[in-house]
Amino acid sequence: MKITVTRLHHVQVCIPTGKEDEARRFYTGILGFKEIDKPEALKANGGLWYRVGDIELHIGTEPFTEHSKRHPAFEVENIDQIKKYLKRHSVKIKNEIQIPGMNRFSFFDPFTNRIEFLELDR
């Protein structure tokens, strides 16, 4: 059997329970991501969902853990301008090992989730 994947649907990162308002300030306020409604059956679990490009970013709640490799990577345009913008907002930046054909860096949300932005050389 051949498994055919058509696209990435969503990525989930986690925040401490009860920190949705702080997450909104970062993901909506600074990053400008568009919040979408969670299904009614999942709202009691807490967290937030966002539309980011053509995928979803699900932000779940759980007891806090640090130092995870979990992260979404989003392809963006004007990566250098974005990096400057995030620095102006005191967002912690992590310079990544560069890979031929792309420019990339990571940053951390207020809950230490790592998020990677990359721009392909075209």
ABEGO torsion letter per residue (X at the ends): XBBBBABBABBBBBBBBGAAAAAAAAAAAAAGBBBBBBBAAAAAAEEBBBBBEABBBBBBBBBBBBGBABBBBBBBBGAAAAAAAAAAAGBBBBBBBBBBGBBBBBBBBAAGBBBBBBBBBX
